[in-house]
Amino acid sequence: MEKFISDLKQTVNGAVKKSGELIELTKIKMAAADTKNSIQDKFTKLGELTYLAAKGEDMPAADIETIVTEIDELKQTLTEQEAKAAELGGKKICPHCDKALNAEFSFCPACGNPMEDIETFVD
C-alpha cells in the first residue's frame, strides 16, 4: 500500500510539474505574439513616416531612428521568447534560420541545414 501511495504521489507531482510547464509555455507564446504585434505596429508607423517623407513633409530623422531601434529591441526580445518557448517545449533552434524544430531532426525542415552540434533543450 505504501508503494502505491508513493507511486501516486510521484504521478501527481509529475502532473503538477507538467501543468506548470504548460502554463509557462502558454504565457511565453502569448508574450511572443504580443511582441510580434508590437513589431508590426512599429513597421506600420515606420511606413507612415516614410510615406510622409516621400511626400516632402519634414520628418525628423530622430523619429525614424527611434522606431528602427525599437524594432531591433523588439526583435531581440522575440528571439529570446522563442528560444525560451523552444526550451520549454523540448525543441531546438536552427542556428541558420532560427526556426524551432523537434529535437530528433537531423536536418532543419525549413532551411535544410544539418543540425550537428546543436544544443537540444530537453526536460
C-alpha positions as CSV (number, residue, x, y, z in Angstrom):
1,M,0.0,0.0,0.0
2,E,2.9,2.4,0.8
3,K,4.3,1.8,-2.7
4,F,1.0,2.6,-4.2
5,I,0.7,5.8,-2.3
6,S,4.3,6.7,-3.1
7,D,3.8,6.0,-6.8
8,L,0.6,8.0,-6.7
9,K,2.4,11.0,-5.2
10,Q,5.1,10.8,-7.9
11,T,2.4,10.7,-10.6
12,V,0.6,13.7,-9.1
13,N,3.8,15.6,-8.6
14,G,4.8,14.9,-12.2
15,A,1.4,16.1,-13.5
16,V,1.6,19.3,-11.4
17,K,5.1,20.0,-12.8
18,K,3.9,19.4,-16.4
19,S,0.9,21.6,-15.9
20,G,3.2,24.4,-14.6
21,E,5.4,24.0,-17.6
22,L,2.5,24.1,-20.0
23,I,1.2,27.3,-18.3
24,E,4.6,28.9,-18.6
25,L,4.9,27.9,-22.2
26,T,1.5,29.4,-23.0
27,K,2.4,32.6,-21.2
28,I,5.6,32.9,-23.3
29,K,3.8,32.1,-26.5
30,M,1.3,34.8,-25.7
31,A,4.0,37.3,-24.9
32,A,5.8,36.4,-28.2
33,A,2.5,37.0,-30.1
34,D,2.2,40.4,-28.4
35,T,5.8,41.2,-29.3
36,K,5.1,40.3,-33.0
37,N,2.1,42.6,-33.0
38,S,4.3,45.4,-31.5
39,I,6.9,44.9,-34.2
40,Q,4.2,45.0,-36.9
41,D,2.8,48.2,-35.3
42,K,6.3,49.8,-35.4
43,F,6.8,48.8,-39.1
44,T,3.4,50.4,-39.9
45,K,4.5,53.6,-38.1
46,L,7.8,53.5,-40.0
47,G,5.9,53.1,-43.2
48,E,3.8,56.1,-42.4
49,L,6.8,58.2,-41.7
50,T,8.5,57.0,-44.9
51,Y,5.4,58.0,-46.8
52,L,5.3,61.4,-45.3
53,A,9.0,61.9,-46.0
54,A,8.4,60.9,-49.6
55,K,5.6,63.4,-49.9
56,G,8.2,66.1,-48.9
57,E,7.0,66.6,-45.3
58,D,9.6,67.4,-42.8
59,M,10.3,64.3,-40.7
60,P,12.9,64.4,-38.0
61,A,15.5,61.7,-38.6
62,A,15.4,61.0,-34.9
63,D,11.8,59.7,-35.2
64,I,12.8,57.2,-37.8
65,E,15.9,56.2,-35.9
66,T,13.9,55.7,-32.7
67,I,11.4,53.4,-34.4
68,V,14.2,51.4,-36.0
69,T,15.9,51.0,-32.6
70,E,12.6,49.9,-31.0
71,I,12.1,47.4,-33.8
72,D,15.6,45.9,-33.2
73,E,14.9,45.7,-29.5
74,L,11.6,44.0,-30.0
75,K,13.1,41.5,-32.4
76,Q,15.8,40.6,-29.8
77,T,13.0,40.2,-27.2
78,L,11.1,38.0,-29.7
79,T,14.2,35.8,-30.3
80,E,14.6,35.3,-26.5
81,Q,10.9,34.5,-26.1
82,E,11.0,32.0,-29.0
83,A,14.2,30.4,-27.6
84,K,12.5,30.0,-24.1
85,A,9.4,28.5,-25.7
86,A,11.6,26.0,-27.6
87,E,13.4,25.1,-24.4
88,L,10.2,24.5,-22.5
89,G,8.8,22.5,-25.4
90,G,11.8,20.2,-25.6
91,K,12.8,21.6,-29.0
92,K,16.0,23.0,-30.6
93,I,16.6,26.2,-32.6
94,C,18.2,26.1,-36.0
95,P,21.2,28.4,-35.9
96,H,20.8,29.1,-39.6
97,C,17.2,30.2,-39.8
98,D,16.1,30.4,-36.1
99,K,13.2,28.0,-36.5
100,A,12.2,25.8,-33.6
101,L,12.2,22.1,-34.5
102,N,11.8,18.7,-33.0
103,A,14.9,17.5,-31.1
104,E,15.2,14.3,-33.2
105,F,15.5,16.1,-36.5
106,S,18.9,15.7,-38.2
107,F,18.2,18.4,-40.7
108,C,16.2,21.6,-40.4
109,P,13.0,21.2,-42.5
110,A,12.8,25.0,-43.0
111,C,16.3,25.6,-44.5
112,G,17.8,22.1,-45.0
113,N,20.9,22.7,-43.0
114,P,22.3,19.8,-40.8
115,M,21.6,20.0,-37.1
116,E,25.0,18.8,-36.0
117,D,26.2,20.0,-32.5
118,I,23.0,22.0,-31.9
119,E,22.0,22.4,-28.3
120,T,18.8,20.5,-27.6
121,F,16.5,21.6,-24.8
122,V,15.1,18.6,-23.0
123,D,13.1,18.2,-19.8
